[in-house]
Amino acid sequence: MKIKKIISGIMAVLIVFGAMPVFSVNPVQDYAVTASAADDDYTEGTYESMTYRKYGDHI
């Protein structure tokens, strides 16, 4: 009977601390992506709702 009380106490502590949020770790970080291309000759095209520019060696 005593072992059941110990196990239930340990489980209660684990549930309480498991439900607390961790503030020291931010899993979501802000990232910015910047892309640029030289003002070369290009061909503009569309695919469904996307518009793209095709250069000599890349899109």
PDB file of N, CA, C and O in Angstrom:
ATOM      1  N   MET A   1       0.817  -1.184   0.000  1.00  0.00           N
ATOM      2  CA  MET A   1       0.000   0.000   0.000  1.00  0.00           C
ATOM      3  C   MET A   1       0.868   1.258   0.000  1.00  0.00           C
ATOM      4  O   MET A   1       0.524   2.260  -0.627  1.00  0.00           O
ATOM      5  N   LYS A   2       2.005   1.195   0.714  1.00  0.00           N
ATOM      6  CA  LYS A   2       2.886   2.355   0.783  1.00  0.00           C
ATOM      7  C   LYS A   2       3.544   2.632  -0.565  1.00  0.00           C
ATOM      8  O   LYS A   2       3.765   3.790  -0.918  1.00  0.00           O
ATOM      9  N   ILE A   3       3.858   1.583  -1.320  1.00  0.00           N
ATOM     10  CA  ILE A   3       4.502   1.756  -2.630  1.00  0.00           C
ATOM     11  C   ILE A   3       3.552   2.457  -3.605  1.00  0.00           C
ATOM     12  O   ILE A   3       4.002   3.220  -4.460  1.00  0.00           O
ATOM     13  N   LYS A   4       2.237   2.206  -3.486  1.00  0.00           N
ATOM     14  CA  LYS A   4       1.264   2.865  -4.357  1.00  0.00           C
ATOM     15  C   LYS A   4       1.210   4.366  -4.078  1.00  0.00           C
ATOM     16  O   LYS A   4       1.047   5.156  -5.007  1.00  0.00           O
ATOM     17  N   LYS A   5       1.341   4.768  -2.826  1.00  0.00           N
ATOM     18  CA  LYS A   5       1.341   6.185  -2.470  1.00  0.00           C
ATOM     19  C   LYS A   5       2.604   6.873  -2.988  1.00  0.00           C
ATOM     20  O   LYS A   5       2.549   8.011  -3.455  1.00  0.00           O
ATOM     21  N   ILE A   6       3.718   6.193  -2.907  1.00  0.00           N
ATOM     22  CA  ILE A   6       4.977   6.757  -3.402  1.00  0.00           C
ATOM     23  C   ILE A   6       4.915   6.929  -4.917  1.00  0.00           C
ATOM     24  O   ILE A   6       5.283   7.981  -5.439  1.00  0.00           O
ATOM     25  N   ILE A   7       4.453   5.907  -5.617  1.00  0.00           N
ATOM     26  CA  ILE A   7       4.349   5.968  -7.079  1.00  0.00           C
ATOM     27  C   ILE A   7       3.359   7.045  -7.508  1.00  0.00           C
ATOM     28  O   ILE A   7       3.625   7.779  -8.459  1.00  0.00           O
ATOM     29  N   SER A   8       2.225   7.151  -6.825  1.00  0.00           N
ATOM     30  CA  SER A   8       1.240   8.171  -7.182  1.00  0.00           C
ATOM     31  C   SER A   8       1.784   9.572  -6.895  1.00  0.00           C
ATOM     32  O   SER A   8       1.478  10.507  -7.636  1.00  0.00           O
ATOM     33  N   GLY A   9       2.577   9.738  -5.847  1.00  0.00           N
ATOM     34  CA  GLY A   9       3.203  11.027  -5.562  1.00  0.00           C
ATOM     35  C   GLY A   9       4.211  11.416  -6.631  1.00  0.00           C
ATOM     36  O   GLY A   9       4.258  12.564  -7.074  1.00  0.00           O
ATOM     37  N   ILE A  10       5.015  10.443  -7.037  1.00  0.00           N
ATOM     38  CA  ILE A  10       5.996  10.696  -8.098  1.00  0.00           C
ATOM     39  C   ILE A  10       5.283  11.046  -9.406  1.00  0.00           C
ATOM     40  O   ILE A  10       5.698  11.969 -10.107  1.00  0.00           O
ATOM     41  N   MET A  11       4.229  10.329  -9.734  1.00  0.00           N
ATOM     42  CA  MET A  11       3.469  10.602 -10.956  1.00  0.00           C
ATOM     43  C   MET A  11       2.834  11.989 -10.915  1.00  0.00           C
ATOM     44  O   MET A  11       2.806  12.683 -11.932  1.00  0.00           O
ATOM     45  N   ALA A  12       2.323  12.403  -9.752  1.00  0.00           N
ATOM     46  CA  ALA A  12       1.722  13.727  -9.623  1.00  0.00           C
ATOM     47  C   ALA A  12       2.764  14.820  -9.860  1.00  0.00           C
ATOM     48  O   ALA A  12       2.487  15.808 -10.540  1.00  0.00           O
ATOM     49  N   VAL A  13       3.955  14.645  -9.303  1.00  0.00           N
ATOM     50  CA  VAL A  13       5.025  15.624  -9.507  1.00  0.00           C
ATOM     51  C   VAL A  13       5.432  15.678 -10.973  1.00  0.00           C
ATOM     52  O   VAL A  13       5.646  16.765 -11.510  1.00  0.00           O
ATOM     53  N   LEU A  14       5.541  14.541 -11.622  1.00  0.00           N
ATOM     54  CA  LEU A  14       5.908  14.508 -13.034  1.00  0.00           C
ATOM     55  C   LEU A  14       4.855  15.180 -13.913  1.00  0.00           C
ATOM     56  O   LEU A  14       5.195  15.873 -14.871  1.00  0.00           O
ATOM     57  N   ILE A  15       3.599  14.979 -13.593  1.00  0.00           N
ATOM     58  CA  ILE A  15       2.525  15.606 -14.365  1.00  0.00           C
ATOM     59  C   ILE A  15       2.561  17.124 -14.196  1.00  0.00           C
ATOM     60  O   ILE A  15       2.416  17.861 -15.171  1.00  0.00           O
ATOM     61  N   VAL A  16       2.751  17.589 -12.971  1.00  0.00           N
ATOM     62  CA  VAL A  16       2.778  19.035 -12.724  1.00  0.00           C
ATOM     63  C   VAL A  16       3.953  19.683 -13.448  1.00  0.00           C
ATOM     64  O   VAL A  16       3.770  20.694 -14.125  1.00  0.00           O
ATOM     65  N   PHE A  17       5.153  19.124 -13.322  1.00  0.00           N
ATOM     66  CA  PHE A  17       6.318  19.716 -13.969  1.00  0.00           C
ATOM     67  C   PHE A  17       6.332  19.460 -15.471  1.00  0.00           C
ATOM     68  O   PHE A  17       6.937  20.234 -16.214  1.00  0.00           O
ATOM     69  N   GLY A  18       5.695  18.417 -15.930  1.00  0.00           N
ATOM     70  CA  GLY A  18       5.606  18.158 -17.366  1.00  0.00           C
ATOM     71  C   GLY A  18       4.667  19.112 -18.070  1.00  0.00           C
ATOM     72  O   GLY A  18       4.823  19.355 -19.267  1.00  0.00           O
ATOM     73  N   ALA A  19       3.685  19.665 -17.352  1.00  0.00           N
ATOM     74  CA  ALA A  19       2.732  20.587 -17.943  1.00  0.00           C
ATOM     75  C   ALA A  19       3.227  22.018 -17.948  1.00  0.00           C
ATOM     76  O   ALA A  19       2.617  22.870 -18.594  1.00  0.00           O
ATOM     77  N   MET A  20       4.314  22.310 -17.248  1.00  0.00           N
ATOM     78  CA  MET A  20       4.835  23.673 -17.186  1.00  0.00           C
ATOM     79  C   MET A  20       5.611  23.986 -18.463  1.00  0.00           C
ATOM     80  O   MET A  20       6.394  23.157 -18.927  1.00  0.00           O
ATOM     81  N   PRO A  21       5.403  25.172 -19.033  1.00  0.00           N
ATOM     82  CA  PRO A  21       6.153  25.530 -20.239  1.00  0.00           C
ATOM     83  C   PRO A  21       7.605  25.852 -19.913  1.00  0.00           C
ATOM     84  O   PRO A  21       7.926  26.286 -18.807  1.00  0.00           O
ATOM     85  N   VAL A  22       8.457  25.638 -20.871  1.00  0.00           N
ATOM     86  CA  VAL A  22       9.874  25.935 -20.721  1.00  0.00           C
ATOM     87  C   VAL A  22      10.118  27.292 -21.375  1.00  0.00           C
ATOM     88  O   VAL A  22       9.967  27.422 -22.590  1.00  0.00           O
ATOM     89  N   PHE A  23      10.489  28.298 -20.597  1.00  0.00           N
ATOM     90  CA  PHE A  23      10.663  29.640 -21.111  1.00  0.00           C
ATOM     91  C   PHE A  23      12.077  29.914 -21.604  1.00  0.00           C
ATOM     92  O   PHE A  23      12.289  30.872 -22.347  1.00  0.00           O
ATOM     93  N   SER A  24      13.025  29.116 -21.218  1.00  0.00           N
ATOM     94  CA  SER A  24      14.407  29.393 -21.596  1.00  0.00           C
ATOM     95  C   SER A  24      14.716  28.960 -23.025  1.00  0.00           C
ATOM     96  O   SER A  24      15.713  29.405 -23.594  1.00  0.00           O
ATOM     97  N   VAL A  25      13.901  28.118 -23.609  1.00  0.00           N
ATOM     98  CA  VAL A  25      14.143  27.619 -24.959  1.00  0.00           C
ATOM     99  C   VAL A  25      13.034  28.127 -25.865  1.00  0.00           C
ATOM    100  O   VAL A  25      11.854  27.929 -25.576  1.00  0.00           O
ATOM    101  N   ASN A  26      13.404  28.781 -26.959  1.00  0.00           N
ATOM    102  CA  ASN A  26      12.444  29.265 -27.936  1.00  0.00           C
ATOM    103  C   ASN A  26      12.569  28.396 -29.186  1.00  0.00           C
ATOM    104  O   ASN A  26      13.486  28.605 -29.980  1.00  0.00           O
ATOM    105  N   PRO A  27      11.665  27.421 -29.382  1.00  0.00           N
ATOM    106  CA  PRO A  27      11.801  26.529 -30.524  1.00  0.00           C
ATOM    107  C   PRO A  27      11.495  27.204 -31.857  1.00  0.00           C
ATOM    108  O   PRO A  27      11.921  26.715 -32.903  1.00  0.00           O
ATOM    109  N   VAL A  28      10.768  28.315 -31.837  1.00  0.00           N
ATOM    110  CA  VAL A  28      10.424  29.022 -33.064  1.00  0.00           C
ATOM    111  C   VAL A  28      11.258  30.293 -33.139  1.00  0.00           C
ATOM    112  O   VAL A  28      11.144  31.169 -32.282  1.00  0.00           O
ATOM    113  N   GLN A  29      12.086  30.389 -34.151  1.00  0.00           N
ATOM    114  CA  GLN A  29      12.921  31.565 -34.320  1.00  0.00           C
ATOM    115  C   GLN A  29      12.534  32.257 -35.621  1.00  0.00           C
ATOM    116  O   GLN A  29      12.057  31.617 -36.558  1.00  0.00           O
ATOM    117  N   ASP A  30      12.741  33.548 -35.668  1.00  0.00           N
ATOM    118  CA  ASP A  30      12.432  34.312 -36.868  1.00  0.00           C
ATOM    119  C   ASP A  30      13.623  34.255 -37.818  1.00  0.00           C
ATOM    120  O   ASP A  30      14.754  34.560 -37.439  1.00  0.00           O
ATOM    121  N   TYR A  31      13.353  33.865 -39.036  1.00  0.00           N
ATOM    122  CA  TYR A  31      14.380  33.822 -40.057  1.00  0.00           C
ATOM    123  C   TYR A  31      13.923  34.669 -41.235  1.00  0.00           C
ATOM    124  O   TYR A  31      12.743  34.668 -41.583  1.00  0.00           O
ATOM    125  N   ALA A  32      14.830  35.371 -41.833  1.00  0.00           N
ATOM    126  CA  ALA A  32      14.540  36.165 -43.011  1.00  0.00           C
ATOM    127  C   ALA A  32      15.339  35.599 -44.174  1.00  0.00           C
ATOM    128  O   ALA A  32      16.525  35.298 -44.039  1.00  0.00           O
ATOM    129  N   VAL A  33      14.687  35.461 -45.300  1.00  0.00           N
ATOM    130  CA  VAL A  33      15.338  34.970 -46.503  1.00  0.00           C
ATOM    131  C   VAL A  33      15.310  36.093 -47.528  1.00  0.00           C
ATOM    132  O   VAL A  33      14.246  36.624 -47.846  1.00  0.00           O
ATOM    133  N   THR A  34      16.460  36.447 -48.035  1.00  0.00           N
ATOM    134  CA  THR A  34      16.565  37.491 -49.036  1.00  0.00           C
ATOM    135  C   THR A  34      17.225  36.908 -50.268  1.00  0.00           C
ATOM    136  O   THR A  34      18.270  36.263 -50.186  1.00  0.00           O
ATOM    137  N   ALA A  35      16.607  37.143 -51.400  1.00  0.00           N
ATOM    138  CA  ALA A  35      17.158  36.649 -52.656  1.00  0.00           C
ATOM    139  C   ALA A  35      17.216  37.815 -53.635  1.00  0.00           C
ATOM    140  O   ALA A  35      16.327  38.666 -53.661  1.00  0.00           O
ATOM    141  N   SER A  36      18.250  37.839 -54.417  1.00  0.00           N
ATOM    142  CA  SER A  36      18.363  38.884 -55.424  1.00  0.00           C
ATOM    143  C   SER A  36      19.017  38.298 -56.663  1.00  0.00           C
ATOM    144  O   SER A  36      19.684  37.264 -56.613  1.00  0.00           O
ATOM    145  N   ALA A  37      18.809  38.983 -57.770  1.00  0.00           N
ATOM    146  CA  ALA A  37      19.399  38.549 -59.024  1.00  0.00           C
ATOM    147  C   ALA A  37      19.927  39.770 -59.756  1.00  0.00           C
ATOM    148  O   ALA A  37      19.425  40.882 -59.591  1.00  0.00           O
ATOM    149  N   ALA A  38      20.926  39.547 -60.549  1.00  0.00           N
ATOM    150  CA  ALA A  38      21.478  40.642 -61.330  1.00  0.00           C
ATOM    151  C   ALA A  38      20.470  41.053 -62.404  1.00  0.00           C
ATOM    152  O   ALA A  38      19.591  40.274 -62.771  1.00  0.00           O
ATOM    153  N   ASP A  39      20.605  42.266 -62.896  1.00  0.00           N
ATOM    154  CA  ASP A  39      19.686  42.752 -63.919  1.00  0.00           C
ATOM    155  C   ASP A  39      20.109  42.244 -65.292  1.00  0.00           C
ATOM    156  O   ASP A  39      20.429  43.037 -66.178  1.00  0.00           O
ATOM    157  N   ASP A  40      20.112  40.939 -65.468  1.00  0.00           N
ATOM    158  CA  ASP A  40      20.457  40.320 -66.745  1.00  0.00           C
ATOM    159  C   ASP A  40      19.195  40.149 -67.573  1.00  0.00           C
ATOM    160  O   ASP A  40      18.088  40.452 -67.128  1.00  0.00           O
ATOM    161  N   ASP A  41      19.386  39.663 -68.770  1.00  0.00           N
ATOM    162  CA  ASP A  41      18.233  39.346 -69.610  1.00  0.00           C
ATOM    163  C   ASP A  41      17.546  38.116 -69.059  1.00  0.00           C
ATOM    164  O   ASP A  41      18.208  37.159 -68.656  1.00  0.00           O
ATOM    165  N   TYR A  42      16.236  38.131 -69.039  1.00  0.00           N
ATOM    166  CA  TYR A  42      15.475  37.010 -68.511  1.00  0.00           C
ATOM    167  C   TYR A  42      14.179  36.856 -69.297  1.00  0.00           C
ATOM    168  O   TYR A  42      13.735  37.765 -69.997  1.00  0.00           O
ATOM    169  N   THR A  43      13.596  35.686 -69.157  1.00  0.00           N
ATOM    170  CA  THR A  43      12.294  35.391 -69.727  1.00  0.00           C
ATOM    171  C   THR A  43      11.338  35.188 -68.571  1.00  0.00           C
ATOM    172  O   THR A  43      11.611  34.396 -67.670  1.00  0.00           O
ATOM    173  N   GLU A  44      10.221  35.896 -68.590  1.00  0.00           N
ATOM    174  CA  GLU A  44       9.253  35.778 -67.509  1.00  0.00           C
ATOM    175  C   GLU A  44       8.198  34.748 -67.888  1.00  0.00           C
ATOM    176  O   GLU A  44       7.724  34.720 -69.024  1.00  0.00           O
ATOM    177  N   GLY A  45       7.839  33.909 -66.935  1.00  0.00           N
ATOM    178  CA  GLY A  45       6.832  32.883 -67.166  1.00  0.00           C
ATOM    179  C   GLY A  45       5.918  32.760 -65.970  1.00  0.00           C
ATOM    180  O   GLY A  45       6.169  33.332 -64.909  1.00  0.00           O
ATOM    181  N   THR A  46       4.857  32.006 -66.158  1.00  0.00           N
ATOM    182  CA  THR A  46       3.914  31.749 -65.066  1.00  0.00           C
ATOM    183  C   THR A  46       3.608  30.274 -65.003  1.00  0.00           C
ATOM    184  O   THR A  46       3.576  29.580 -66.019  1.00  0.00           O
ATOM    185  N   TYR A  47       3.385  29.810 -63.796  1.00  0.00           N
ATOM    186  CA  TYR A  47       2.959  28.444 -63.556  1.00  0.00           C
ATOM    187  C   TYR A  47       1.868  28.502 -62.507  1.00  0.00           C
ATOM    188  O   TYR A  47       2.127  28.862 -61.359  1.00  0.00           O
ATOM    189  N   GLU A  48       0.653  28.154 -62.888  1.00  0.00           N
ATOM    190  CA  GLU A  48      -0.534  28.288 -62.046  1.00  0.00           C
ATOM    191  C   GLU A  48      -0.609  29.717 -61.524  1.00  0.00           C
ATOM    192  O   GLU A  48      -0.825  30.620 -62.332  1.00  0.00           O
ATOM    193  N   SER A  49      -0.446  29.984 -60.242  1.00  0.00           N
ATOM    194  CA  SER A  49      -0.535  31.350 -59.726  1.00  0.00           C
ATOM    195  C   SER A  49       0.834  31.940 -59.421  1.00  0.00           C
ATOM    196  O   SER A  49       0.925  32.993 -58.790  1.00  0.00           O
ATOM    197  N   MET A  50       1.900  31.278 -59.860  1.00  0.00           N
ATOM    198  CA  MET A  50       3.254  31.728 -59.562  1.00  0.00           C
ATOM    199  C   MET A  50       3.882  32.347 -60.808  1.00  0.00           C
ATOM    200  O   MET A  50       3.780  31.792 -61.902  1.00  0.00           O
ATOM    201  N   THR A  51       4.523  33.483 -60.642  1.00  0.00           N
ATOM    202  CA  THR A  51       5.262  34.125 -61.723  1.00  0.00           C
ATOM    203  C   THR A  51       6.750  33.957 -61.440  1.00  0.00           C
ATOM    204  O   THR A  51       7.199  34.156 -60.311  1.00  0.00           O
ATOM    205  N   TYR A  52       7.515  33.591 -62.468  1.00  0.00           N
ATOM    206  CA  TYR A  52       8.943  33.369 -62.283  1.00  0.00           C
ATOM    207  C   TYR A  52       9.719  34.018 -63.423  1.00  0.00           C
ATOM    208  O   TYR A  52       9.169  34.340 -64.476  1.00  0.00           O
ATOM    209  N   ARG A  53      11.029  34.198 -63.175  1.00  0.00           N
ATOM    210  CA  ARG A  53      11.938  34.734 -64.181  1.00  0.00           C
ATOM    211  C   ARG A  53      12.996  33.696 -64.479  1.00  0.00           C
ATOM    212  O   ARG A  53      13.642  33.186 -63.563  1.00  0.00           O
ATOM    213  N   LYS A  54      13.181  33.378 -65.746  1.00  0.00           N
ATOM    214  CA  LYS A  54      14.156  32.374 -66.158  1.00  0.00           C
ATOM    215  C   LYS A  54      15.366  33.087 -66.749  1.00  0.00           C
ATOM    216  O   LYS A  54      15.269  33.748 -67.783  1.00  0.00           O
ATOM    217  N   TYR A  55      16.494  32.946 -66.083  1.00  0.00           N
ATOM    218  CA  TYR A  55      17.748  33.519 -66.544  1.00  0.00           C
ATOM    219  C   TYR A  55      18.485  32.454 -67.327  1.00  0.00           C
ATOM    220  O   TYR A  55      17.945  31.369 -67.545  1.00  0.00           O
ATOM    221  N   GLY A  56      19.682  32.730 -67.748  1.00  0.00           N
ATOM    222  CA  GLY A  56      20.446  31.793 -68.539  1.00  0.00           C
ATOM    223  C   GLY A  56      20.710  30.472 -67.834  1.00  0.00           C
ATOM    224  O   GLY A  56      20.614  29.415 -68.458  1.00  0.00           O
ATOM    225  N   ASP A  57      21.041  30.507 -66.549  1.00  0.00           N
ATOM    226  CA  ASP A  57      21.422  29.278 -65.850  1.00  0.00           C
ATOM    227  C   ASP A  57      20.592  28.980 -64.605  1.00  0.00           C
ATOM    228  O   ASP A  57      20.883  28.011 -63.903  1.00  0.00           O
ATOM    229  N   HIS A  58      19.578  29.776 -64.311  1.00  0.00           N
ATOM    230  CA  HIS A  58      18.758  29.505 -63.131  1.00  0.00           C
ATOM    231  C   HIS A  58      17.400  30.199 -63.266  1.00  0.00           C
ATOM    232  O   HIS A  58      17.201  31.050 -64.133  1.00  0.00           O
ATOM    233  N   ILE A  59      16.485  29.815 -62.395  1.00  0.00           N
ATOM    234  CA  ILE A  59      15.151  30.422 -62.360  1.00  0.00           C
ATOM    235  C   ILE A  59      14.989  31.136 -61.053  1.00  0.00           C
ATOM    236  O   ILE A  59      13.939  31.726 -60.798  1.00  0.00           O
TER     237      ILE A  59
END
